[in-house]
């Protein structure tokens, strides 16, 4: 194994981890992360939608983890 292969192997692992964190963060933000309104400002319908969005985000993260394991 030469130096180029070793460097590529390390870079691939680092990039995979960074991309995984970015995808997880993006899913979290899309589901109403820090920028979401507080519970006091929301109507009951908005709270219901926010809860559903968070649950969908959890399911998406779980599916992504499962897909990564299957690789």
mmCIF file of the C-alpha atoms, coordinates in Angstrom:
data_MODEL
# 
_entry.id   MODEL 
# 
loop_
_atom_site.group_PDB 
_atom_site.id 
_atom_site.type_symbol 
_atom_site.label_atom_id 
_atom_site.label_alt_id 
_atom_site.label_comp_id 
_atom_site.label_asym_id 
_atom_site.label_entity_id 
_atom_site.label_seq_id 
_atom_site.pdbx_PDB_ins_code 
_atom_site.Cartn_x 
_atom_site.Cartn_y 
_atom_site.Cartn_z 
_atom_site.occupancy 
_atom_site.B_iso_or_equiv 
_atom_site.pdbx_formal_charge 
_atom_site.auth_seq_id 
_atom_site.auth_comp_id 
_atom_site.auth_asym_id 
_atom_site.auth_atom_id 
_atom_site.pdbx_PDB_model_num 
ATOM 1  C CA . UNK A 1 1  ? 0.000   0.000  0.000  1.00 0.00 ? 1  UNK A CA 1 
ATOM 2  C CA . UNK A 1 2  ? 1.517   3.292  -1.000 1.00 0.00 ? 2  UNK A CA 1 
ATOM 3  C CA . UNK A 1 3  ? 1.127   6.696  0.626  1.00 0.00 ? 3  UNK A CA 1 
ATOM 4  C CA . UNK A 1 4  ? -1.473  7.885  -1.888 1.00 0.00 ? 4  UNK A CA 1 
ATOM 5  C CA . UNK A 1 5  ? -3.797  4.977  -1.073 1.00 0.00 ? 5  UNK A CA 1 
ATOM 6  C CA . UNK A 1 6  ? -3.434  5.558  2.654  1.00 0.00 ? 6  UNK A CA 1 
ATOM 7  C CA . UNK A 1 7  ? -4.236  9.258  2.319  1.00 0.00 ? 7  UNK A CA 1 
ATOM 8  C CA . UNK A 1 8  ? -7.248  8.509  0.128  1.00 0.00 ? 8  UNK A CA 1 
ATOM 9  C CA . UNK A 1 9  ? -8.517  5.944  2.629  1.00 0.00 ? 9  UNK A CA 1 
ATOM 10 C CA . UNK A 1 10 ? -8.279  8.411  5.513  1.00 0.00 ? 10 UNK A CA 1 
ATOM 11 C CA . UNK A 1 11 ? -9.867  11.242 3.512  1.00 0.00 ? 11 UNK A CA 1 
ATOM 12 C CA . UNK A 1 12 ? -12.752 8.992  2.472  1.00 0.00 ? 12 UNK A CA 1 
ATOM 13 C CA . UNK A 1 13 ? -13.523 8.122  6.097  1.00 0.00 ? 13 UNK A CA 1 
ATOM 14 C CA . UNK A 1 14 ? -13.350 11.749 7.225  1.00 0.00 ? 14 UNK A CA 1 
ATOM 15 C CA . UNK A 1 15 ? -15.528 12.965 4.350  1.00 0.00 ? 15 UNK A CA 1 
ATOM 16 C CA . UNK A 1 16 ? -18.103 10.217 5.020  1.00 0.00 ? 16 UNK A CA 1 
ATOM 17 C CA . UNK A 1 17 ? -18.371 11.293 8.666  1.00 0.00 ? 17 UNK A CA 1 
ATOM 18 C CA . UNK A 1 18 ? -18.667 14.981 7.782  1.00 0.00 ? 18 UNK A CA 1 
ATOM 19 C CA . UNK A 1 19 ? -21.343 14.326 5.174  1.00 0.00 ? 19 UNK A CA 1 
ATOM 20 C CA . UNK A 1 20 ? -23.267 12.124 7.619  1.00 0.00 ? 20 UNK A CA 1 
ATOM 21 C CA . UNK A 1 21 ? -23.228 14.884 10.247 1.00 0.00 ? 21 UNK A CA 1 
ATOM 22 C CA . UNK A 1 22 ? -24.335 17.443 7.669  1.00 0.00 ? 22 UNK A CA 1 
ATOM 23 C CA . UNK A 1 23 ? -27.238 15.296 6.502  1.00 0.00 ? 23 UNK A CA 1 
ATOM 24 C CA . UNK A 1 24 ? -28.357 14.652 10.073 1.00 0.00 ? 24 UNK A CA 1 
ATOM 25 C CA . UNK A 1 25 ? -28.136 18.356 10.891 1.00 0.00 ? 25 UNK A CA 1 
ATOM 26 C CA . UNK A 1 26 ? -30.083 19.275 7.754  1.00 0.00 ? 26 UNK A CA 1 
ATOM 27 C CA . UNK A 1 27 ? -32.842 16.799 8.559  1.00 0.00 ? 27 UNK A CA 1 
ATOM 28 C CA . UNK A 1 28 ? -33.037 18.193 12.083 1.00 0.00 ? 28 UNK A CA 1 
ATOM 29 C CA . UNK A 1 29 ? -33.259 21.768 10.873 1.00 0.00 ? 29 UNK A CA 1 
ATOM 30 C CA . UNK A 1 30 ? -35.899 20.877 8.289  1.00 0.00 ? 30 UNK A CA 1 
ATOM 31 C CA . UNK A 1 31 ? -37.950 19.269 11.046 1.00 0.00 ? 31 UNK A CA 1 
ATOM 32 C CA . UNK A 1 32 ? -37.944 22.501 13.022 1.00 0.00 ? 32 UNK A CA 1 
ATOM 33 C CA . UNK A 1 33 ? -34.651 22.801 14.772 1.00 0.00 ? 33 UNK A CA 1 
ATOM 34 C CA . UNK A 1 34 ? -33.516 25.921 16.588 1.00 0.00 ? 34 UNK A CA 1 
ATOM 35 C CA . UNK A 1 35 ? -35.305 28.299 14.274 1.00 0.00 ? 35 UNK A CA 1 
ATOM 36 C CA . UNK A 1 36 ? -38.746 26.844 15.072 1.00 0.00 ? 36 UNK A CA 1 
ATOM 37 C CA . UNK A 1 37 ? -41.242 28.885 17.034 1.00 0.00 ? 37 UNK A CA 1 
ATOM 38 C CA . UNK A 1 38 ? -41.692 28.120 20.705 1.00 0.00 ? 38 UNK A CA 1 
ATOM 39 C CA . UNK A 1 39 ? -44.638 26.054 21.886 1.00 0.00 ? 39 UNK A CA 1 
ATOM 40 C CA . UNK A 1 40 ? -46.372 29.117 23.352 1.00 0.00 ? 40 UNK A CA 1 
ATOM 41 C CA . UNK A 1 41 ? -46.606 30.894 19.992 1.00 0.00 ? 41 UNK A CA 1 
ATOM 42 C CA . UNK A 1 42 ? -48.057 27.918 18.134 1.00 0.00 ? 42 UNK A CA 1 
ATOM 43 C CA . UNK A 1 43 ? -51.640 27.012 17.512 1.00 0.00 ? 43 UNK A CA 1 
ATOM 44 C CA . UNK A 1 44 ? -52.697 23.418 18.299 1.00 0.00 ? 44 UNK A CA 1 
ATOM 45 C CA . UNK A 1 45 ? -52.580 22.597 14.575 1.00 0.00 ? 45 UNK A CA 1 
ATOM 46 C CA . UNK A 1 46 ? -49.015 23.929 14.277 1.00 0.00 ? 46 UNK A CA 1 
ATOM 47 C CA . UNK A 1 47 ? -47.942 21.913 17.327 1.00 0.00 ? 47 UNK A CA 1 
ATOM 48 C CA . UNK A 1 48 ? -49.411 18.788 15.762 1.00 0.00 ? 48 UNK A CA 1 
ATOM 49 C CA . UNK A 1 49 ? -47.528 19.445 12.498 1.00 0.00 ? 49 UNK A CA 1 
ATOM 50 C CA . UNK A 1 50 ? -44.277 20.143 14.372 1.00 0.00 ? 50 UNK A CA 1 
ATOM 51 C CA . UNK A 1 51 ? -44.602 16.867 16.271 1.00 0.00 ? 51 UNK A CA 1 
ATOM 52 C CA . UNK A 1 52 ? -45.291 14.988 13.044 1.00 0.00 ? 52 UNK A CA 1 
ATOM 53 C CA . UNK A 1 53 ? -42.286 16.623 11.357 1.00 0.00 ? 53 UNK A CA 1 
ATOM 54 C CA . UNK A 1 54 ? -39.991 15.652 14.239 1.00 0.00 ? 54 UNK A CA 1 
ATOM 55 C CA . UNK A 1 55 ? -41.247 12.075 14.125 1.00 0.00 ? 55 UNK A CA 1 
ATOM 56 C CA . UNK A 1 56 ? -40.665 11.966 10.363 1.00 0.00 ? 56 UNK A CA 1 
ATOM 57 C CA . UNK A 1 57 ? -37.137 13.297 10.890 1.00 0.00 ? 57 UNK A CA 1 
ATOM 58 C CA . UNK A 1 58 ? -36.457 10.595 13.494 1.00 0.00 ? 58 UNK A CA 1 
ATOM 59 C CA . UNK A 1 59 ? -37.673 7.928  11.094 1.00 0.00 ? 59 UNK A CA 1 
ATOM 60 C CA . UNK A 1 60 ? -35.512 9.347  8.290  1.00 0.00 ? 60 UNK A CA 1 
ATOM 61 C CA . UNK A 1 61 ? -32.427 9.333  10.522 1.00 0.00 ? 61 UNK A CA 1 
ATOM 62 C CA . UNK A 1 62 ? -33.168 5.767  11.599 1.00 0.00 ? 62 UNK A CA 1 
ATOM 63 C CA . UNK A 1 63 ? -33.570 4.680  7.972  1.00 0.00 ? 63 UNK A CA 1 
ATOM 64 C CA . UNK A 1 64 ? -30.331 6.429  6.997  1.00 0.00 ? 64 UNK A CA 1 
ATOM 65 C CA . UNK A 1 65 ? -28.470 4.646  9.811  1.00 0.00 ? 65 UNK A CA 1 
ATOM 66 C CA . UNK A 1 66 ? -29.928 1.312  8.754  1.00 0.00 ? 66 UNK A CA 1 
ATOM 67 C CA . UNK A 1 67 ? -28.957 1.927  5.128  1.00 0.00 ? 67 UNK A CA 1 
ATOM 68 C CA . UNK A 1 68 ? -25.394 2.767  6.189  1.00 0.00 ? 68 UNK A CA 1 
ATOM 69 C CA . UNK A 1 69 ? -25.185 -0.491 8.150  1.00 0.00 ? 69 UNK A CA 1 
ATOM 70 C CA . UNK A 1 70 ? -26.382 -2.507 5.175  1.00 0.00 ? 70 UNK A CA 1 
ATOM 71 C CA . UNK A 1 71 ? -23.605 -1.160 2.944  1.00 0.00 ? 71 UNK A CA 1 
# 
